[in-house]
Amino acid sequence: MLVSGVWLVNAAVLLAFVLVPSLHFELPAAVHTNLHTLFETVSIIVSMLVFSAGWFTFSREGRSNVALLCSIFFGVAILDFVHLLSYDGMPAFFIPAKDGKSISFFLAARLLVAGALLAIAFQPWNRRIGNQERLWLMGLSLVFALGVSAYGLLEPAIMTWFFVPGSGLTTTKIAVEYLVIALNLAAAAGFYRRMREPQPYPLVSLFAAACLMALSELCFTLYATFHDQYSIVGHVIKVEAYLFVFRAIFIEFLEGPHRQLESARADLLESEEKYRLLFENAPDAYLIATADGSFHTANPAASAMFGIPRQDLWRIGRNDVTSDPRLAGFLEERSRTGFARGELMLRRADGTNFLAELSSSTYTDSRGRQMSSTFVRDITAKRQAEEEVLRLNATLEQRVRDRTAELQAANEDLERFAHVMAHDLRSPLVAIEGFAGLLRRGGESMDDKQKHYLDRIQAGVARMAEMIDALLELADVSRAPLKTQTLDLSAIADKALAACRQRDPQRKVKAVVENSLLGQGDARLIATVMANLIGNAWKHTVRNPDAEIVVGMEPSAQGRVVYFVRDNGSGMKPGVVETVPDESGTQQSPTESPRAGVVLASVRRIIGRHGGTVWAESVPGQGVVFRFTLEPAPVRA
């Protein structure tokens, strides 16, 4: 708002002079000389203030733009001083003071300022340079200022380059002024582009200086004499622009450190608050002690751990809370390395002892005192738990042997029970089968219904015998040790199919077995799997005149090898498929194989012992597919 207000006021004044001829005026020569001397003196003072503030600020920060500004404005102060001495009405200095001579110094100073603002507008403010680079900038500024001054003072022809008495400003002078205006407007555009985002320097003040310098130079293209209104307004606006540059450096010089101080203070307060919360809420005791071991600070956890109020805890020392002989070694290590960690037996206010783990380090505080900070953790419960674990581990091996022996004995009892039960179950079955045979041999007088009942009895006896054999097989599968090797599953499947054809030679079944089906497993158990799955498929395709059984291999989404046995038989009920390969899948209708559920449970157990899985997919009347996984055979080099 300040920048906008200052610029608008100056622009309005200039516009009023341009549009209202009655406002034009011309000051007497003596009055104008005094005013000009005042304006230039202020400009020189401000330039030196910019130089001194910028020079000191660079010593602290080392920023390239600060070095550029202070160096340039030192040269500007020299040029403005020479311009002041060369102005019409001032005493002669080497050659008579004339307007044309003073203009050359004025334009050189304006070009320096415009160039510096343009460079600052398009390079990072925080770019750092060394002191040597700063001295180079100062040297170049001095060489330019002194060179222009020497040439302007010693060259008489320069008096008519920029101003001709009676004619006014020359084309050269106006062209240079427009060049200065263009440089300042370009700098203002660069500053305005950067104003879209927050910047770490007083950007607005430099933007205002560039805008006001452009407006000032416009005034210096309009005056007809050195005493008219445009010259006065131009000098006033120039002084304002210098003041904005000084404001930028002054803000950077004073407000920058103040902002850093405030930021550091906020960070310090935040850090102190974090420390206080950590100190007050830490579950472990925290103690700060002096060099002689007297407690200086203690947190609430320390007061609770030792059973001593905090105000009393601060009046005692480490010798009041421990008499552990290991303390001397602990202190010696901390003194030697600055840090120590160990275990000590500490004492509470009620006289009870507890084992603690200590982590302690030494430091020097702001007053130069040697201090120590110590974290204390009560590890009594931890140590008791460790001892209990060691005690349990010491007895674990014996307990494992005892449990293994018990399990082995239970398995042997179960095996004997299974064989006894199988023998006991077969005895009544043999009797039933024998009596049924006698009835059939003497059954010429039986009608068809009685023969049907007899057939049902004999079928039930056969199914029960198969069930007993399957249960014994399942028990053997669970106990048999694994002997893993590389297997030719294609050959195993062919043997299972050959056994089915030998048992049922009258059937015509198309069997397809892929070649080179290899896997890892126990030969006897995997043969049982293949025999059970192929036998199951053989039985379920009995009613299909175009029966087909396919044994193959396919990849899975997880990258594992999946083996399958597929048939086009009667399929299985959805409930049975969902429970396969669980033992509960033994429920079936009287028309299904009586031992199918136990057979599939045996398959599941064998594949599970090999680390694989088995599952089934079936639609009633469309066959069933059993899939299972095994470890693949190792790749031969």
C-alpha positions as CSV (number, residue, x, y, z in Angstrom):
1,M,0.0,0.0,0.0
2,L,2.9,2.4,0.8
3,V,4.5,1.7,-2.6
4,S,1.3,2.1,-4.5
5,G,0.5,5.3,-2.7
6,V,3.9,6.9,-3.3
7,W,4.0,5.9,-6.9
8,L,0.5,7.1,-7.6
9,V,1.1,10.5,-6.0
10,N,4.3,11.1,-8.0
11,A,2.7,9.9,-11.2
12,A,-0.3,12.2,-10.6
13,V,1.9,15.2,-10.0
14,L,3.9,14.5,-13.2
15,L,0.7,14.0,-15.2
16,A,-0.7,17.3,-13.8
17,F,2.4,19.1,-15.0
18,V,2.1,17.5,-18.4
19,L,-1.6,18.2,-18.9
20,V,-1.9,21.6,-17.2
21,P,0.5,24.2,-18.7
22,S,-0.5,26.8,-16.2
23,L,1.3,24.7,-13.5
24,H,4.6,25.1,-15.2
25,F,7.2,27.2,-13.4
26,E,10.9,28.0,-13.5
27,L,12.8,28.8,-10.4
28,P,15.5,31.5,-10.1
29,A,19.0,30.2,-10.7
30,A,20.2,30.8,-7.2
31,V,17.1,29.1,-5.6
32,H,17.4,26.2,-8.0
33,T,21.1,25.8,-7.3
34,N,20.4,25.6,-3.5
35,L,17.6,23.1,-4.0
36,H,19.7,21.0,-6.4
37,T,22.5,21.0,-3.9
38,L,20.1,19.9,-1.2
39,F,18.7,17.0,-3.3
40,E,22.1,15.8,-4.4
41,T,23.5,16.0,-0.9
42,V,20.6,13.9,0.4
43,S,21.2,11.4,-2.5
44,I,24.9,11.2,-1.6
45,I,24.1,10.6,2.1
46,V,21.6,7.9,1.3
47,S,24.0,6.3,-1.1
48,M,26.7,6.1,1.6
49,L,24.1,4.8,4.0
50,V,23.3,2.0,1.5
51,F,27.0,1.3,1.1
52,S,27.8,1.2,4.9
53,A,24.7,-0.9,5.8
54,G,25.2,-3.2,2.9
55,W,28.9,-3.6,3.6
56,F,28.2,-4.6,7.2
57,T,25.3,-6.9,6.2
58,F,27.5,-8.7,3.7
59,S,30.1,-9.3,6.4
60,R,27.4,-11.2,8.4
61,E,25.6,-12.9,5.6
62,G,27.8,-13.0,2.5
63,R,25.0,-12.5,0.0
64,S,26.0,-11.5,-3.5
65,N,23.1,-9.0,-4.1
66,V,24.0,-7.1,-0.9
67,A,27.6,-6.9,-2.1
68,L,26.4,-5.7,-5.5
69,L,24.2,-3.0,-4.1
70,C,26.7,-1.6,-1.6
71,S,29.5,-1.6,-4.2
72,I,27.3,0.1,-6.9
73,F,26.0,2.8,-4.5
74,F,29.6,3.7,-3.4
75,G,30.3,4.4,-7.1
76,V,27.0,6.3,-7.4
77,A,27.9,8.4,-4.4
78,I,31.1,9.4,-6.1
79,L,29.4,10.2,-9.4
80,D,26.6,12.2,-7.7
81,F,29.3,14.1,-5.7
82,V,31.2,15.0,-8.9
83,H,27.8,15.8,-10.6
84,L,27.0,18.2,-7.7
85,L,30.4,20.0,-8.0
86,S,30.0,20.3,-11.8
87,Y,26.5,21.8,-11.8
88,D,25.9,25.2,-13.2
89,G,26.3,27.8,-10.5
90,M,28.9,25.8,-8.6
91,P,32.6,26.9,-8.4
92,A,34.8,25.8,-11.3
93,F,36.4,22.4,-10.8
94,F,39.3,21.8,-13.3
95,I,37.0,23.2,-16.0
96,P,34.1,25.6,-15.7
97,A,30.9,24.2,-14.2
98,K,28.5,23.7,-17.0
99,D,25.2,21.8,-17.4
100,G,26.4,19.5,-20.1
101,K,29.4,18.3,-18.0
102,S,27.2,17.6,-14.9
103,I,24.7,15.6,-17.0
104,S,27.4,13.0,-18.0
105,F,28.0,12.2,-14.3
106,F,24.3,12.1,-13.6
107,L,23.6,9.6,-16.5
108,A,26.5,7.4,-15.5
109,A,25.1,7.1,-11.9
110,R,21.6,6.3,-13.2
111,L,23.0,3.6,-15.4
112,L,24.8,2.0,-12.5
113,V,21.7,1.9,-10.3
114,A,19.5,0.6,-13.2
115,G,22.0,-2.1,-14.0
116,A,22.3,-3.2,-10.4
117,L,18.5,-3.4,-9.9
118,L,18.2,-5.4,-13.1
119,A,20.9,-7.9,-12.0
120,I,19.3,-8.3,-8.6
121,A,15.8,-8.9,-10.1
122,F,16.9,-11.9,-12.0
123,Q,19.4,-13.7,-9.7
124,P,18.8,-15.5,-6.4
125,W,18.9,-13.2,-3.4
126,N,20.5,-15.8,-1.1
127,R,23.4,-16.7,-3.5
128,R,26.6,-16.5,-1.5
129,I,30.0,-15.2,-2.6
130,G,33.3,-14.7,-0.8
131,N,35.0,-11.6,0.4
132,Q,37.3,-11.6,-2.6
133,E,34.4,-11.4,-5.0
134,R,33.0,-8.5,-3.0
135,L,36.3,-6.7,-3.4
136,W,36.2,-7.3,-7.1
137,L,32.7,-5.7,-7.3
138,M,33.9,-2.7,-5.3
139,G,36.9,-2.3,-7.5
140,L,34.9,-2.4,-10.7
141,S,32.5,0.2,-9.3
142,L,35.3,2.5,-8.3
143,V,37.1,2.1,-11.6
144,F,33.9,3.0,-13.5
145,A,33.0,6.0,-11.3
146,L,36.5,7.4,-11.2
147,G,37.1,6.8,-14.9
148,V,33.8,8.6,-15.9
149,S,34.7,11.4,-13.4
150,A,38.2,11.9,-14.8
151,Y,37.0,11.8,-18.4
152,G,34.1,14.2,-17.8
153,L,36.2,16.7,-15.9
154,L,39.0,16.7,-18.5
155,E,37.1,16.5,-21.8
156,P,35.7,19.9,-22.8
157,A,33.6,18.5,-25.7
158,I,31.4,16.6,-23.3
159,M,29.7,19.9,-22.4
160,T,27.6,19.8,-25.6
161,W,26.9,16.0,-25.8
162,F,23.7,16.1,-23.7
163,F,22.6,19.7,-23.5
164,V,22.9,22.7,-25.8
165,P,22.1,26.1,-24.3
166,G,19.2,27.7,-26.2
167,S,18.2,24.4,-27.8
168,G,17.8,22.2,-24.6
169,L,18.3,18.4,-24.4
170,T,20.1,16.6,-27.2
171,T,18.8,13.4,-28.8
172,T,21.7,11.5,-27.3
173,K,20.7,12.6,-23.8
174,I,17.0,11.6,-24.3
175,A,18.1,8.3,-25.8
176,V,20.2,7.4,-22.8
177,E,17.4,8.4,-20.5
178,Y,15.0,6.1,-22.3
179,L,17.7,3.3,-22.0
180,V,17.8,3.9,-18.3
181,I,13.9,3.9,-18.2
182,A,13.9,0.5,-20.1
183,L,16.4,-1.0,-17.7
184,N,14.4,0.1,-14.6
185,L,11.1,-1.2,-16.1
186,A,12.8,-4.6,-16.8
187,A,14.0,-4.7,-13.3
188,A,10.5,-3.8,-12.0
189,A,9.0,-6.6,-14.1
190,G,11.5,-9.1,-12.7
191,F,10.7,-8.0,-9.1
192,Y,6.9,-8.2,-9.9
193,R,7.3,-11.8,-11.2
194,R,9.0,-12.8,-8.0
195,M,6.3,-11.1,-5.9
196,R,3.9,-14.0,-6.7
197,E,5.6,-16.1,-4.1
198,P,7.0,-15.1,-0.7
199,Q,10.7,-14.2,-0.9
200,P,13.3,-14.1,1.9
201,Y,14.2,-10.4,1.3
202,P,12.4,-7.0,1.1
203,L,11.3,-7.4,-2.5
204,V,8.6,-4.7,-2.5
205,S,11.0,-2.0,-1.6
206,L,13.3,-2.8,-4.5
207,F,10.3,-3.0,-6.8
208,A,9.2,0.5,-5.6
209,A,12.8,1.8,-6.2
210,A,12.8,0.4,-9.8
211,C,9.4,1.9,-10.6
212,L,10.3,5.3,-9.1
213,M,13.6,5.4,-10.9
214,A,11.8,4.9,-14.2
215,L,9.4,7.7,-13.4
216,S,12.3,10.0,-12.4
217,E,14.1,9.3,-15.6
218,L,10.9,10.2,-17.5
219,C,10.9,13.6,-15.9
220,F,14.5,14.1,-17.0
221,T,13.5,13.6,-20.7
222,L,10.9,16.4,-20.4
223,Y,12.6,19.5,-19.0
224,A,13.6,22.4,-21.3
225,T,15.8,24.2,-18.7
226,F,17.5,23.0,-15.6
227,H,15.3,25.3,-13.5
228,D,11.8,24.1,-14.5
229,Q,9.3,21.9,-12.8
230,Y,10.3,18.6,-14.4
231,S,13.8,18.9,-13.2
232,I,12.6,19.5,-9.6
233,V,10.1,16.6,-9.7
234,G,12.7,14.3,-11.2
235,H,15.2,15.0,-8.4
236,V,12.5,14.5,-5.7
237,I,11.4,11.2,-7.2
238,K,15.1,10.1,-7.5
239,V,15.7,10.8,-3.8
240,E,12.5,8.7,-3.0
241,A,13.9,5.8,-5.0
242,Y,17.2,5.9,-3.2
243,L,15.3,5.9,0.1
244,F,13.5,2.8,-0.9
245,V,16.8,1.1,-1.7
246,F,18.1,2.1,1.7
247,R,14.9,0.8,3.2
248,A,15.5,-2.6,1.6
249,I,19.1,-2.8,2.9
250,F,18.1,-1.4,6.3
251,I,15.3,-4.0,6.6
252,E,17.7,-6.7,5.6
253,F,20.3,-5.3,8.1
254,L,17.9,-5.0,11.0
255,E,14.7,-6.9,10.4
256,G,16.5,-9.9,8.9
257,P,18.5,-10.7,12.1
258,H,15.4,-9.9,14.1
259,R,13.4,-12.4,12.1
260,Q,16.1,-15.0,12.6
261,L,16.2,-14.2,16.3
262,E,12.4,-14.6,16.5
263,S,12.5,-17.8,14.6
264,A,15.3,-19.1,16.8
265,R,13.4,-18.1,19.9
266,A,10.2,-19.9,18.6
267,D,12.4,-23.0,17.8
268,L,13.9,-22.8,21.3
269,L,10.5,-22.5,23.0
270,E,9.2,-25.5,20.9
271,S,12.3,-27.5,21.9
272,E,11.9,-26.5,25.5
273,E,8.3,-27.6,25.5
274,K,9.2,-31.0,23.9
275,Y,12.0,-31.4,26.5
276,R,9.6,-30.6,29.3
277,L,7.0,-33.0,28.1
278,L,9.6,-35.7,27.6
279,F,11.1,-34.9,31.0
280,E,7.7,-34.9,32.8
281,N,6.1,-37.9,31.1
282,A,9.1,-40.2,30.6
283,P,8.5,-43.7,32.1
284,D,12.1,-44.0,33.1
285,A,13.8,-42.0,35.9
286,Y,15.9,-39.0,34.6
287,L,18.5,-37.4,36.9
288,I,20.8,-34.5,36.4
289,A,23.7,-34.4,38.9
290,T,26.7,-32.2,39.6
291,A,30.3,-33.3,39.5
292,D,30.2,-34.5,43.1
293,G,27.1,-36.6,42.5
294,S,24.5,-34.3,44.1
295,F,21.2,-34.4,42.2
296,H,20.4,-31.2,40.5
297,T,17.2,-32.1,38.6
298,A,14.9,-35.1,38.8
299,N,11.7,-36.0,36.9
300,P,8.5,-37.4,38.5
301,A,9.4,-40.9,37.4
302,A,12.6,-40.7,39.5
303,S,10.6,-39.5,42.5
304,A,8.2,-42.5,42.1
305,M,11.0,-45.0,41.5
306,F,12.9,-44.0,44.7
307,G,9.8,-43.2,46.8
308,I,11.3,-39.7,47.6
309,P,9.5,-36.4,47.0
310,R,11.2,-34.4,44.2
311,Q,12.2,-31.5,46.5
312,D,13.9,-33.9,48.8
313,L,15.5,-35.9,46.0
314,W,17.3,-32.8,44.8
315,R,19.0,-32.5,48.2
316,I,20.6,-36.0,48.1
317,G,23.2,-37.6,45.8
318,R,24.1,-40.9,44.3
319,N,25.8,-42.2,47.4
320,D,22.4,-42.0,49.2
321,V,20.7,-44.3,46.7
322,T,23.3,-47.0,46.1
323,S,26.2,-48.8,47.7
324,D,26.8,-51.1,44.8
325,P,30.6,-51.8,44.5
326,R,30.2,-51.6,40.7
327,L,29.6,-47.9,41.0
328,A,33.3,-47.0,41.0
329,G,33.9,-48.8,37.6
330,F,30.8,-47.2,36.2
331,L,32.0,-43.7,37.1
332,E,35.5,-44.4,35.9
333,E,34.2,-45.5,32.4
334,R,32.0,-42.4,32.2
335,S,34.8,-40.1,33.2
336,R,37.1,-41.7,30.5
337,T,34.7,-41.9,27.6
338,G,32.0,-39.4,28.5
339,F,29.3,-42.2,28.5
340,A,28.6,-45.3,30.4
341,R,25.9,-48.0,30.5
342,G,25.5,-50.7,33.1
343,E,23.5,-52.3,35.9
344,L,23.6,-51.2,39.5
345,M,21.7,-52.3,42.6
346,L,19.8,-49.2,43.9
347,R,18.0,-48.5,47.1
348,R,14.5,-47.0,47.7
349,A,13.5,-44.7,50.6
350,D,11.9,-47.7,52.4
351,G,15.2,-49.6,52.3
352,T,14.2,-52.1,49.6
353,N,16.7,-52.7,46.8
354,F,16.0,-53.1,43.1
355,L,18.1,-53.8,40.0
356,A,18.4,-50.9,37.6
357,E,19.9,-50.3,34.1
358,L,21.7,-46.9,33.9
359,S,22.7,-44.9,30.8
360,S,24.7,-41.8,31.8
361,S,26.7,-39.1,30.0
362,T,28.7,-36.0,31.0
363,Y,28.4,-32.5,29.6
364,T,29.4,-28.9,30.5
365,D,26.5,-26.5,31.1
366,S,26.3,-22.8,30.1
367,R,28.0,-21.8,33.4
368,G,31.0,-24.0,32.7
369,R,30.0,-26.6,35.3
370,Q,30.6,-30.3,34.8
371,M,27.2,-32.1,34.9
372,S,25.9,-35.6,34.2
373,S,22.6,-36.8,32.9
374,T,21.4,-40.3,33.7
375,F,18.5,-42.4,32.7
376,V,17.5,-45.1,35.2
377,R,15.2,-48.1,34.3
378,D,14.0,-50.6,36.9
379,I,14.7,-54.0,35.3
380,T,13.8,-56.2,38.3
381,A,10.7,-57.6,36.6
382,K,12.7,-58.0,33.3
383,R,15.4,-59.9,35.0
384,Q,12.9,-62.2,36.8
385,A,11.3,-63.0,33.5
386,E,14.7,-63.8,31.9
387,E,15.5,-66.1,34.8
388,E,12.1,-67.8,34.4
389,V,12.8,-68.2,30.6
390,L,16.2,-69.8,31.4
391,R,14.6,-72.1,33.9
392,L,11.9,-73.2,31.5
393,N,14.5,-73.7,28.7
394,A,16.6,-75.9,31.0
395,T,13.6,-78.2,31.4
396,L,12.3,-77.9,27.9
397,E,14.3,-80.7,26.4
398,Q,13.3,-83.2,29.0
399,R,9.6,-82.1,28.6
400,V,9.9,-82.5,24.9
401,R,11.3,-86.0,25.3
402,D,8.5,-86.9,27.7
403,R,5.8,-85.6,25.4
404,T,7.4,-87.3,22.4
405,A,7.4,-90.6,24.3
406,E,3.7,-90.1,25.3
407,L,2.8,-89.3,21.7
408,Q,4.6,-92.3,20.4
409,A,2.9,-94.6,22.9
410,A,-0.5,-93.1,22.0
411,N,0.2,-93.7,18.3
412,E,1.1,-97.3,19.0
413,D,-2.0,-97.8,21.1
414,L,-4.1,-96.3,18.3
415,E,-2.5,-98.5,15.7
416,R,-3.2,-101.6,17.8
417,F,-6.7,-100.4,18.4
418,A,-7.3,-99.9,14.7
419,H,-6.1,-103.4,13.8
420,V,-8.1,-105.0,16.6
421,M,-11.2,-103.0,15.6
422,A,-10.6,-104.1,12.0
423,H,-10.4,-107.7,13.0
424,D,-13.4,-107.4,15.3
425,L,-15.5,-105.7,12.6
426,R,-14.5,-108.2,9.9
427,S,-15.7,-111.2,12.1
428,P,-19.4,-110.4,11.9
429,L,-19.0,-109.4,8.3
430,V,-17.6,-112.8,7.5
431,A,-20.6,-114.4,9.3
432,I,-23.1,-112.3,7.5
433,E,-21.4,-113.0,4.1
434,G,-21.4,-116.7,4.9
435,F,-25.0,-116.9,5.9
436,A,-26.0,-114.8,2.8
437,G,-24.1,-117.3,0.6
438,L,-26.0,-120.2,2.2
439,L,-29.3,-118.5,1.6
440,R,-28.4,-117.8,-2.0
441,R,-27.4,-121.5,-2.7
442,G,-30.7,-122.7,-1.2
443,G,-32.8,-119.9,-2.5
444,E,-34.6,-121.5,-5.4
445,S,-37.9,-120.9,-3.6
446,M,-37.2,-117.1,-3.0
447,D,-39.1,-114.6,-4.9
448,D,-37.6,-111.6,-6.6
449,K,-38.1,-109.3,-3.7
450,Q,-36.3,-111.6,-1.3
451,K,-33.4,-111.9,-3.8
452,H,-33.2,-108.1,-4.0
453,Y,-32.9,-107.9,-0.2
454,L,-30.2,-110.6,-0.3
455,D,-28.3,-108.6,-2.9
456,R,-28.5,-105.5,-0.7
457,I,-27.1,-107.4,2.2
458,Q,-24.1,-108.7,0.2
459,A,-23.5,-105.2,-1.2
460,G,-23.5,-103.7,2.2
461,V,-21.0,-106.3,3.5
462,A,-18.7,-105.5,0.5
463,R,-18.9,-101.7,1.2
464,M,-18.2,-102.2,4.9
465,A,-15.2,-104.3,4.1
466,E,-13.9,-101.6,1.7
467,M,-14.5,-99.0,4.4
468,I,-12.4,-101.0,6.9
469,D,-9.6,-101.3,4.4
470,A,-9.7,-97.6,3.6
471,L,-9.6,-96.6,7.3
472,L,-6.5,-98.8,7.9
473,E,-4.9,-97.3,4.8
474,L,-5.6,-93.8,6.1
475,A,-4.0,-94.7,9.5
476,D,-0.9,-96.1,7.7
477,V,-0.7,-92.9,5.6
478,S,-0.6,-90.6,8.7
479,R,2.2,-92.6,10.3
480,A,4.4,-93.5,7.4
481,P,7.8,-91.6,7.2
482,L,8.5,-89.6,4.1
483,K,11.3,-90.6,1.7
484,T,11.3,-87.7,-0.8
485,Q,12.8,-88.2,-4.2
486,T,12.2,-87.2,-7.8
487,L,9.2,-89.1,-9.2
488,D,7.9,-89.9,-12.7
489,L,4.2,-89.2,-12.2
490,S,3.4,-90.3,-15.7
491,A,4.7,-93.8,-15.0
492,I,2.9,-93.9,-11.7
493,A,-0.4,-92.9,-13.4
494,D,0.1,-95.6,-16.1
495,K,0.5,-98.3,-13.4
496,A,-2.7,-97.1,-11.7
497,L,-4.6,-97.2,-15.0
498,A,-3.2,-100.7,-15.7
499,A,-4.4,-101.9,-12.4
500,C,-7.9,-100.6,-13.1
501,R,-8.0,-102.3,-16.5
502,Q,-6.8,-105.6,-14.9
503,R,-9.6,-105.5,-12.3
504,D,-12.3,-104.5,-14.9
505,P,-11.1,-105.8,-18.3
506,Q,-14.5,-105.6,-20.0
507,R,-14.6,-101.8,-19.7
508,K,-13.4,-99.5,-22.5
509,V,-12.0,-96.3,-21.1
510,K,-10.0,-93.7,-23.0
511,A,-7.0,-92.7,-20.9
512,V,-4.6,-89.8,-21.7
513,V,-1.5,-89.3,-19.6
514,E,0.9,-86.5,-20.4
515,N,4.5,-87.3,-20.8
516,S,7.3,-86.1,-18.5
517,L,5.2,-85.4,-15.4
518,L,7.9,-85.0,-12.8
519,G,7.7,-84.0,-9.1
520,Q,9.2,-84.4,-5.7
521,G,7.6,-86.8,-3.2
522,D,7.5,-90.2,-1.4
523,A,7.1,-92.9,-4.1
524,R,4.8,-95.1,-2.1
525,L,2.5,-92.3,-0.9
526,I,2.3,-90.5,-4.2
527,A,1.4,-93.9,-5.9
528,T,-1.4,-94.2,-3.3
529,V,-2.6,-90.7,-4.3
530,M,-2.6,-91.5,-8.0
531,A,-4.2,-94.9,-7.5
532,N,-7.0,-93.4,-5.4
533,L,-7.7,-90.5,-7.8
534,I,-7.6,-92.6,-10.9
535,G,-9.6,-95.4,-9.2
536,N,-12.2,-92.8,-8.2
537,A,-12.4,-91.5,-11.8
538,W,-12.6,-95.1,-13.1
539,K,-15.6,-95.8,-10.9
540,H,-17.5,-92.6,-11.6
541,T,-17.3,-93.1,-15.4
542,V,-18.8,-96.6,-15.3
543,R,-22.1,-95.4,-16.7
544,N,-20.5,-93.3,-19.5
545,P,-19.9,-95.4,-22.7
546,D,-17.4,-92.8,-23.9
547,A,-15.5,-92.7,-20.6
548,E,-12.3,-90.6,-20.6
549,I,-9.6,-90.0,-17.9
550,V,-6.9,-87.4,-18.4
551,V,-3.8,-87.0,-16.2
552,G,-1.8,-83.8,-16.8
553,M,-0.1,-80.7,-15.6
554,E,-0.9,-77.0,-15.8
555,P,0.6,-73.7,-14.5
556,S,-1.1,-71.7,-11.7
557,A,-1.4,-68.0,-11.1
558,Q,1.1,-68.3,-8.3
559,G,3.7,-69.8,-10.6
560,R,3.5,-73.3,-9.0
561,V,3.0,-76.5,-10.9
562,V,-0.5,-78.0,-10.6
563,Y,-1.2,-81.7,-11.4
564,F,-4.7,-82.8,-12.3
565,V,-6.8,-85.9,-12.8
566,R,-10.0,-85.2,-14.9
567,D,-12.8,-87.5,-15.9
568,N,-16.2,-87.2,-17.7
569,G,-18.1,-89.3,-15.3
570,S,-21.2,-88.7,-13.1
571,G,-19.4,-86.0,-11.1
572,M,-20.0,-85.3,-7.4
573,K,-22.5,-83.4,-5.4
574,P,-21.6,-79.7,-4.7
575,G,-21.5,-80.4,-0.9
576,V,-19.0,-83.2,-1.4
577,V,-16.8,-81.1,-3.7
578,E,-16.8,-78.2,-1.2
579,T,-15.7,-80.5,1.6
580,V,-13.0,-82.3,-0.5
581,P,-10.4,-82.8,0.6
582,D,-11.8,-82.8,4.2
583,E,-12.7,-86.1,5.9
584,S,-16.3,-84.8,6.3
585,G,-16.8,-85.4,2.6
586,T,-17.7,-89.0,3.1
587,Q,-21.4,-88.5,3.0
588,Q,-22.8,-89.9,-0.3
589,S,-25.8,-91.6,-1.7
590,P,-26.1,-95.4,-1.7
591,T,-25.2,-95.4,-5.4
592,E,-21.8,-93.7,-4.8
593,S,-18.6,-95.5,-3.9
594,P,-18.7,-96.3,-0.2
595,R,-15.0,-95.5,0.4
596,A,-14.8,-92.4,-1.8
597,G,-14.8,-90.0,1.2
598,V,-12.1,-91.8,3.1
599,V,-10.1,-92.2,-0.1
600,L,-10.2,-88.5,-0.7
601,A,-9.3,-87.8,2.9
602,S,-6.3,-90.0,2.4
603,V,-5.3,-88.0,-0.7
604,R,-5.6,-84.8,1.3
605,R,-3.5,-86.0,4.1
606,I,-0.7,-87.3,1.8
607,I,-0.6,-84.1,-0.2
608,G,-0.7,-82.0,3.0
609,R,2.3,-83.9,4.4
610,H,4.2,-83.1,1.2
611,G,3.5,-79.3,1.7
612,G,0.9,-79.2,-1.1
613,T,-2.8,-78.6,-1.5
614,V,-5.6,-80.5,-3.2
615,W,-9.0,-79.3,-4.4
616,A,-11.8,-80.4,-6.7
617,E,-14.1,-78.9,-9.2
618,S,-17.3,-80.8,-10.4
619,V,-20.6,-80.4,-12.0
620,P,-23.1,-83.3,-11.5
621,G,-23.3,-85.3,-14.7
622,Q,-20.2,-83.6,-16.3
623,G,-17.3,-85.2,-14.5
624,V,-14.9,-84.0,-11.8
625,V,-11.3,-82.5,-11.8
626,F,-9.0,-83.1,-8.9
627,R,-6.0,-80.8,-8.8
628,F,-3.0,-81.0,-6.4
629,T,0.4,-79.4,-6.0
630,L,3.8,-80.9,-5.2
631,E,7.3,-79.5,-5.1
632,P,8.7,-79.5,-8.7
633,A,11.5,-81.7,-9.7
634,P,15.0,-80.0,-9.6
635,V,16.2,-78.6,-12.9
636,R,19.1,-80.6,-14.2
637,A,22.2,-78.5,-15.2
